[in-house]
Structures are given as structure tokens and as C-alpha cells.
């Protein structure tokens, strides 16, 4: 069983941290902006945006900001009580550092864990444990597949950039195949294998992230937000929104600032 012990979100230029006082806890770090530096067993590691670092309990470490460089990251300490039949990477004796193909997926899970920990709704510890377990599964799946070659990372980065620029439009595997000058099926398979999401899932996730912001920070109605994001059928927008966030668009309207 995975048990969350502590959740922190750091941002700034003056962070410093040493090994936890809890000797049987793992430390998971995901950098979401900029870069920072860790020393694990006196080995220096530069952790960039999109990198994940998993440090097992037996390794001493300390980390700090790089002078004058702003960075942000999630750091979660957790206990693993399933050493024999649990996730293989949690039995690995050394640290694990890698650039995540499923970065957006993992970042959103850690963001949800952080919100659960901060707001403390009913059963928040159970929810945090479940979300972290899901997150660790995604990371272990990537670890099992080995290091993703740089050319594949570049192809996926170009496809993500195209989606970022056109997510309100209909995006197909044919479109992304043209972007990386490969066949549509190759583009779709590569995207799924690296990000752990289909093209459609990734596009919906990007749209709903914008929807969450617009529903709380603008005066637009649910219908207007739906149409702006390319959902002509508002009932379909409701279903996708509920599936991704666990809440309805109207729930987010209630959080709208009175100043808007």
C-alpha cells in the first residue's frame, strides 16, 4: 500500500532541503518549471522541467535552487508497505531520474494530490493515496520501457506544440503525421506510447484545462465556453468535463470571482 506522508509545492529561488527525518519514506520530485539541483549520495543531478526524480529511503540527499533561477516543483514523501509484490521501481536500490513522456498526465495527478492535501475534504488521505498510486504506475510503466530516444521526444514535442496551437480545432492522426513527416498510424502509436494518452485524450485534457480557467475567471456561460473550445454539443462537453475533472461545469461557475 502506498501512503502519502507529506506534500509540498515549491516555487522560487531560495529553496533548500535535506534528507527526510523519516528513514523509510521515498521522495518523489517533479519539476514543473525551470530547474534545480540535487546531490544524491554526493552525485550531482540537474533536474529540469519535465524531469521526475525518485529517491529511495536508504539514500542521503540534499537539494537547492540554482542561484537566480526561478523553479517550481512538487515534492511528495510516501511510505510503501508492499515491497514484495508492489511496483518494481520502488524496490530499486538507486535513485531514478528520467524525462517523462507522460509529463502532463503526471503533473495533473500531482496537482490533484496537492489540492487534496491543502483543502482536506472528506477522505482526502485515501484520495491522495489512490492518486499517487496511479501516478507511480504511470512512471513505472515508462521505466519498464527504458529511456525514450531523443528523436522520439522531439517528435512528440512537435506534436504537443501543434496541439497547443490548434486544440480548439479538430485534430487527427493525419494532421500530426504531417507535422512530424511520418505516417498517421506511426504518429498515433508514438504519441500513445510516449504520453500514455491517445491523441483524442490529450486534446480533450488540454481543452478542459482551458475550460476550468474560463469558467472561473470569465463571464462566459457554459454554452459559450463549450462552443469556444470546439464542442458544438454542450451535453458532450458536460460528459467530457465530468469525466476528466470529476465535477460538472456548473460546479466551477460557483467558484467564479465576484470581481469578474
C-alpha positions as CSV (number, residue, x, y, z in Angstrom):
1,X,0.0,0.0,0.0
2,X,1.2,3.5,-0.9
3,X,0.7,6.0,2.0
4,X,1.3,9.7,1.4
5,X,3.2,11.3,4.3
6,X,3.8,14.9,3.1
7,X,3.0,17.0,0.0
8,X,4.8,20.2,-0.9
9,X,4.8,22.6,-3.8
10,X,7.9,24.7,-4.0
11,X,8.4,27.8,-6.2
12,X,11.0,30.5,-6.1
13,X,14.8,30.9,-6.0
14,X,15.7,30.2,-2.4
15,X,14.8,26.5,-1.8
16,X,17.0,24.2,0.2
17,X,16.1,20.7,1.6
18,X,18.0,17.8,3.1
19,X,17.1,14.1,3.5
20,X,13.8,13.5,5.4
21,X,13.9,12.6,9.0
22,X,11.7,9.6,8.2
23,X,14.1,6.8,7.2
24,X,11.6,4.5,5.5
25,X,10.0,7.1,3.1
26,X,10.5,7.5,-0.6
27,X,10.8,11.0,-2.1
28,X,9.2,11.9,-5.4
29,X,10.0,15.1,-7.2
30,X,8.6,16.5,-10.4
31,X,9.9,19.9,-11.7
32,X,7.2,21.8,-13.5
33,X,9.2,25.0,-14.4
34,X,12.9,25.9,-14.6
35,X,15.5,23.7,-13.0
36,X,17.1,22.9,-9.6
37,X,19.9,20.7,-8.4
38,X,20.1,17.6,-6.1
39,X,23.0,15.8,-4.6
40,X,22.2,12.1,-4.0
41,X,24.9,10.2,-2.3
42,X,27.3,13.0,-3.4
43,X,26.2,12.7,-7.0
44,X,25.1,15.9,-8.6
45,X,21.8,15.9,-10.6
46,X,20.3,18.8,-12.5
47,X,16.6,18.4,-12.6
48,X,14.8,20.2,-15.5
49,X,11.2,20.9,-16.3
50,X,9.5,17.6,-17.1
51,X,12.1,15.5,-15.1
52,X,11.0,13.2,-12.4
53,X,13.3,12.1,-9.5
54,X,12.5,9.2,-7.2
55,X,14.8,8.7,-4.2
56,X,14.6,5.5,-2.2
57,X,14.7,5.6,1.7
58,X,18.2,4.5,2.1
59,X,19.9,7.3,0.1
60,X,21.0,10.5,1.7
61,X,20.4,13.7,-0.4
62,X,20.1,17.4,-0.3
63,X,18.8,19.8,-2.9
64,X,18.6,23.5,-3.6
65,X,17.7,26.2,-6.1
66,X,20.2,27.2,-8.7
67,X,21.2,30.9,-7.8
68,X,19.0,33.5,-9.6
69,X,17.0,30.7,-11.4
70,X,13.3,30.5,-10.6
71,X,11.8,27.0,-10.5
72,X,8.7,25.2,-9.3
73,X,8.2,21.6,-8.4
74,X,6.1,19.1,-6.5
75,X,7.8,17.0,-3.8
76,X,5.9,14.1,-2.2
77,X,7.1,11.8,0.6
78,X,5.4,8.5,0.9
79,X,5.7,5.1,2.5
80,X,5.5,1.8,0.6
81,X,4.4,-1.2,2.6
82,X,4.2,-3.6,-0.4
83,X,7.9,-4.3,-1.1
84,X,7.5,-7.9,-2.4
85,X,4.6,-7.7,-4.8
86,X,4.4,-3.9,-5.4
87,X,5.8,-1.7,-8.1
88,X,9.3,-2.9,-9.2
89,X,10.9,0.6,-9.2
90,X,10.1,1.0,-5.5
91,X,12.5,-1.9,-4.8
92,X,15.2,-0.3,-6.9
93,X,18.2,0.4,-4.7
94,X,19.3,3.6,-6.5
95,X,17.6,6.8,-7.5
96,X,15.6,7.0,-10.7
97,X,15.8,10.2,-12.8
98,X,14.1,10.5,-16.2
99,X,12.3,12.9,-18.5
100,X,8.7,11.9,-18.6
101,X,6.8,11.3,-21.8
102,X,3.6,11.4,-19.8
103,X,4.6,14.6,-18.0
104,X,1.2,16.4,-18.4
105,X,-0.6,13.3,-17.0
106,X,1.7,13.0,-14.0
107,X,1.7,16.8,-13.4
108,X,-2.1,16.9,-13.2
109,X,-2.2,13.9,-10.8
110,X,0.3,15.6,-8.5
111,X,-1.6,18.9,-8.7
112,X,-4.7,17.0,-7.6
113,X,-2.8,15.4,-4.7
114,X,-1.6,18.8,-3.7
115,X,-5.1,20.3,-3.7
116,X,-6.4,17.3,-1.7
117,X,-3.7,17.8,0.9
118,X,-4.3,21.6,1.1
119,X,-8.2,21.6,1.1
120,X,-8.6,18.3,3.2
121,X,-12.0,17.3,2.0
122,X,-13.6,14.1,3.4
123,X,-11.4,11.1,2.9
124,X,-8.6,13.2,1.3
125,X,-5.9,10.9,2.5
126,X,-7.5,8.0,0.8
127,X,-7.8,10.0,-2.4
128,X,-4.2,11.2,-2.2
129,X,-3.0,7.6,-1.7
130,X,-5.1,6.5,-4.7
131,X,-3.9,9.3,-7.0
132,X,-0.2,8.7,-6.0
133,X,-0.5,5.0,-6.7
134,X,-1.9,5.8,-10.2
135,X,1.0,8.3,-10.7
136,X,3.6,5.8,-9.7
137,X,2.1,3.2,-12.1
138,X,2.5,5.6,-15.0
139,X,6.1,6.3,-14.0
140,X,6.9,2.6,-13.6
141,X,5.4,1.8,-17.0
142,X,7.8,4.3,-18.5
143,X,10.7,3.0,-16.5
144,X,9.9,-0.6,-17.8
145,X,10.1,0.6,-21.4
146,X,13.5,2.1,-20.9
147,X,14.9,5.5,-21.9
148,X,12.9,7.2,-24.6
149,X,15.2,8.1,-27.5
150,X,15.8,11.8,-28.1
151,X,14.3,11.7,-31.6
152,X,11.0,10.3,-30.3
153,X,10.9,13.0,-27.6
154,X,11.4,15.6,-30.3
155,X,8.6,14.2,-32.5
156,X,6.2,14.1,-29.5
157,X,7.2,17.6,-28.5
158,X,6.4,18.9,-32.0
159,X,3.0,17.1,-31.9
160,X,2.3,18.6,-28.5
161,X,3.2,22.1,-29.8
162,X,0.8,21.6,-32.7
163,X,-2.0,20.6,-30.4
164,X,-1.2,23.6,-28.2
165,X,-1.7,25.9,-31.2
166,X,-4.8,24.1,-32.6
167,X,-6.5,22.4,-29.7
168,X,-9.8,24.2,-30.4
169,X,-9.9,22.6,-33.8
170,X,-10.4,19.0,-34.8
171,X,-7.0,17.3,-34.7
172,X,-6.4,13.9,-36.4
173,X,-3.6,11.5,-36.6
174,X,-3.2,12.6,-40.2
175,X,-2.6,16.2,-39.0
176,X,0.1,15.0,-36.6
177,X,1.6,12.7,-39.1
178,X,2.2,15.7,-41.4
179,X,3.7,17.6,-38.5
180,X,6.5,15.0,-38.0
181,X,6.5,13.8,-41.6
182,X,5.6,10.2,-40.7
183,X,2.5,8.0,-41.4
184,X,-0.6,8.8,-39.4
185,X,-0.5,5.4,-37.7
186,X,3.1,5.9,-36.7
187,X,2.2,9.3,-35.2
188,X,-0.7,7.9,-33.3
189,X,1.2,4.9,-31.9
190,X,4.2,7.0,-31.0
191,X,2.1,9.6,-29.2
192,X,0.3,7.0,-27.2
193,X,3.5,5.1,-26.3
194,X,5.3,8.2,-25.0
195,X,2.5,10.2,-23.4
196,X,0.3,7.3,-22.1
197,X,-2.6,9.1,-23.7
198,X,-4.3,8.9,-27.1
199,X,-4.3,12.0,-29.3
200,X,-8.0,12.5,-28.5
201,X,-7.5,12.1,-24.7
202,X,-4.7,14.7,-24.8
203,X,-6.7,17.2,-26.8
204,X,-9.7,16.8,-24.5
205,X,-7.4,17.3,-21.5
206,X,-6.0,20.5,-23.0
207,X,-9.5,21.8,-23.8
208,X,-10.8,21.1,-20.3
209,X,-7.9,22.7,-18.6
210,X,-8.8,25.9,-20.5
211,X,-12.4,25.4,-19.7
212,X,-11.7,25.2,-16.0
213,X,-9.9,28.6,-16.2
214,X,-12.6,30.2,-18.3
215,X,-15.5,29.0,-16.1
216,X,-13.9,30.6,-13.0
217,X,-12.2,33.7,-14.5
218,X,-14.5,35.0,-17.2
219,X,-18.2,36.0,-17.6
220,X,-18.8,33.4,-20.4
221,X,-21.7,30.9,-19.9
222,X,-21.1,27.1,-20.1
223,X,-22.6,27.1,-23.6
224,X,-20.2,29.8,-24.7
225,X,-17.2,28.1,-23.2
226,X,-18.2,24.8,-24.9
227,X,-18.5,26.5,-28.3
228,X,-15.2,28.4,-27.9
229,X,-13.4,25.1,-27.2
230,X,-14.9,23.4,-30.2
231,X,-17.7,21.4,-28.6
232,X,-20.8,22.2,-30.5
233,X,-22.8,19.8,-28.5
234,X,-22.9,21.2,-24.9
235,X,-24.1,17.9,-23.5
236,X,-21.0,16.2,-24.9
237,X,-18.9,19.0,-23.3
238,X,-20.6,18.2,-20.0
239,X,-19.7,14.5,-20.3
240,X,-16.1,15.1,-21.1
241,X,-15.7,17.7,-18.4
242,X,-17.2,15.4,-15.8
243,X,-15.0,12.5,-16.9
244,X,-11.8,14.5,-16.6
245,X,-12.4,16.7,-13.6
246,X,-15.0,14.6,-11.6
247,X,-17.2,17.7,-11.4
248,X,-19.7,19.5,-13.6
249,X,-19.0,22.8,-15.4
250,X,-21.7,24.5,-13.1
251,X,-19.6,23.5,-10.1
252,X,-16.8,25.6,-11.4
253,X,-19.2,28.5,-12.1
254,X,-19.9,28.7,-8.3
255,X,-16.2,29.4,-7.7
256,X,-16.3,32.4,-10.1
257,X,-14.8,35.5,-8.6
258,X,-17.3,38.3,-7.9
259,X,-14.9,40.8,-9.3
260,X,-15.1,39.2,-12.8
